[in-house]
Amino acid sequence: MLPQCRCLDEPYPVPKFSIVEQDVKELARQLREFLTEFEECFSRSEPPLCQYN
């Protein structure tokens, strides 16, 4: 299932990058904005787990 270039005998090197706390905070802010903008598109409904008589 992997591309031919990743099936050779050497493992695929995962690129490294640095991430700082501000990056995480910014991502969280953008995610909140996205969810606020599209909150009507995301609904969550779950069946009741237990039904008591």
C-alpha atoms as an extended CHARMM CRD file, in Angstrom:
* protein
*
        53  EXT
         1         1  MET       CA              0.0000000000        0.0000000000        0.0000000000  PROA      1               0.0000000000
         2         2  LEU       CA              2.9800000000        2.3250000000        0.3830000000  PROA      2               0.0000000000
         3         3  PRO       CA              4.4260000000        4.1900000000       -2.5790000000  PROA      3               0.0000000000
         4         4  GLN       CA              7.3520000000        2.4340000000       -4.2200000000  PROA      4               0.0000000000
         5         5  CYS       CA              9.7850000000        5.0790000000       -2.9720000000  PROA      5               0.0000000000
         6         6  ARG       CA              8.8770000000        4.1430000000        0.6150000000  PROA      6               0.0000000000
         7         7  CYS       CA              9.1450000000        0.3990000000        0.1390000000  PROA      7               0.0000000000
         8         8  LEU       CA             12.8910000000        0.2320000000       -0.2330000000  PROA      8               0.0000000000
         9         9  ASP       CA             14.9900000000       -1.4000000000        2.4490000000  PROA      9               0.0000000000
        10        10  GLU       CA             15.6670000000        1.8810000000        4.2770000000  PROA      10              0.0000000000
        11        11  PRO       CA             12.9300000000        3.2370000000        6.5270000000  PROA      11              0.0000000000
        12        12  TYR       CA             11.2740000000        6.4720000000        5.5240000000  PROA      12              0.0000000000
        13        13  PRO       CA             12.8370000000        9.3470000000        7.5070000000  PROA      13              0.0000000000
        14        14  VAL       CA             10.2020000000       11.3940000000        9.3030000000  PROA      14              0.0000000000
        15        15  PRO       CA             10.9310000000       15.0940000000        8.8050000000  PROA      15              0.0000000000
        16        16  LYS       CA             11.6750000000       16.8920000000       12.0540000000  PROA      16              0.0000000000
        17        17  PHE       CA             10.2920000000       20.2750000000       12.9610000000  PROA      17              0.0000000000
        18        18  SER       CA             10.2250000000       22.3810000000       16.0580000000  PROA      18              0.0000000000
        19        19  ILE       CA              6.9980000000       23.2950000000       17.7560000000  PROA      19              0.0000000000
        20        20  VAL       CA              6.6480000000       25.7650000000       20.5790000000  PROA      20              0.0000000000
        21        21  GLU       CA              3.8600000000       26.4610000000       23.0530000000  PROA      21              0.0000000000
        22        22  GLN       CA              2.6770000000       29.4670000000       21.0380000000  PROA      22              0.0000000000
        23        23  ASP       CA              2.1460000000       27.2020000000       18.0020000000  PROA      23              0.0000000000
        24        24  VAL       CA             -0.1750000000       24.9800000000       20.0330000000  PROA      24              0.0000000000
        25        25  LYS       CA             -2.0680000000       27.9770000000       21.4200000000  PROA      25              0.0000000000
        26        26  GLU       CA             -2.5150000000       29.3890000000       17.9120000000  PROA      26              0.0000000000
        27        27  LEU       CA             -3.7390000000       26.0490000000       16.5820000000  PROA      27              0.0000000000
        28        28  ALA       CA             -6.2420000000       25.8070000000       19.4400000000  PROA      28              0.0000000000
        29        29  ARG       CA             -7.4750000000       29.3350000000       18.7240000000  PROA      29              0.0000000000
        30        30  GLN       CA             -7.9290000000       28.5760000000       15.0350000000  PROA      30              0.0000000000
        31        31  LEU       CA             -9.7430000000       25.3390000000       15.8410000000  PROA      31              0.0000000000
        32        32  ARG       CA            -12.1500000000       27.1750000000       18.1720000000  PROA      32              0.0000000000
        33        33  GLU       CA            -12.8350000000       29.7280000000       15.4230000000  PROA      33              0.0000000000
        34        34  PHE       CA            -13.4590000000       26.9740000000       12.8930000000  PROA      34              0.0000000000
        35        35  LEU       CA            -15.8160000000       25.0810000000       15.1930000000  PROA      35              0.0000000000
        36        36  THR       CA            -17.6870000000       28.2870000000       16.0360000000  PROA      36              0.0000000000
        37        37  GLU       CA            -18.0790000000       29.1410000000       12.3540000000  PROA      37              0.0000000000
        38        38  PHE       CA            -19.3610000000       25.6770000000       11.4530000000  PROA      38              0.0000000000
        39        39  GLU       CA            -21.0340000000       24.5810000000       14.6970000000  PROA      39              0.0000000000
        40        40  GLU       CA            -24.3180000000       23.9350000000       12.9170000000  PROA      40              0.0000000000
        41        41  CYS       CA            -22.5670000000       21.3610000000       10.7380000000  PROA      41              0.0000000000
        42        42  PHE       CA            -21.2910000000       19.3610000000       13.6870000000  PROA      42              0.0000000000
        43        43  SER       CA            -23.8360000000       17.5860000000       15.7990000000  PROA      43              0.0000000000
        44        44  ARG       CA            -23.3870000000       14.8280000000       18.2740000000  PROA      44              0.0000000000
        45        45  SER       CA            -26.1150000000       12.4010000000       19.1040000000  PROA      45              0.0000000000
        46        46  GLU       CA            -25.6250000000        9.2290000000       21.0290000000  PROA      46              0.0000000000
        47        47  PRO       CA            -28.1070000000        6.5750000000       22.0360000000  PROA      47              0.0000000000
        48        48  PRO       CA            -28.7270000000        6.2370000000       25.7570000000  PROA      48              0.0000000000
        49        49  LEU       CA            -26.3270000000        3.7670000000       27.3360000000  PROA      49              0.0000000000
        50        50  CYS       CA            -28.6760000000        2.5290000000       30.0360000000  PROA      50              0.0000000000
        51        51  GLN       CA            -32.4070000000        2.6990000000       30.3300000000  PROA      51              0.0000000000
        52        52  TYR       CA            -33.7670000000        2.5200000000       33.8230000000  PROA      52              0.0000000000
        53        53  ASN       CA            -37.3880000000        1.5250000000       34.4220000000  PROA      53              0.0000000000
